[in-house]
Amino acid sequence: QLTRTVDMSLVGRDVNLSGVRVARAADKQSFWVTDSAGGDNLLVVPVAPSSVDIKEGDTVAIKGVIMQMPRAWQDKFSTTQGTDERIYVFASGVRSSR
């Protein structure tokens, strides 16, 4: 299960997420993921453009580090659900299980 996206104690921690579902695109390279329970969304920002074509509904595995979301991104990437995202995954690797 993904953690609450306001858990600032996670900033700086390495993460290996598997079996998370792509909820939707955030922009051309970044995307939101959610767990199978449909919990909180978590923004994933790849370090480099991915050679993998990630689509909504895909199940992915992500390796990266939790970062604090810059204030400007909070407005840019705010979700329609009105949740309060303050962290994101800076992903060094993304694999689709498609």
Salt bridges, closest charged atoms under 4 A:
ASP27 OD2 - LYS76 NZ 3.94
ASP40 OD2 - ARG4 NH1 3.92
ASP53 OD2 - LYS55 NZ 2.56
ASP58 OD2 - ARG98 NH2 2.96
ASP84 OD2 - ARG86 NH2 2.72
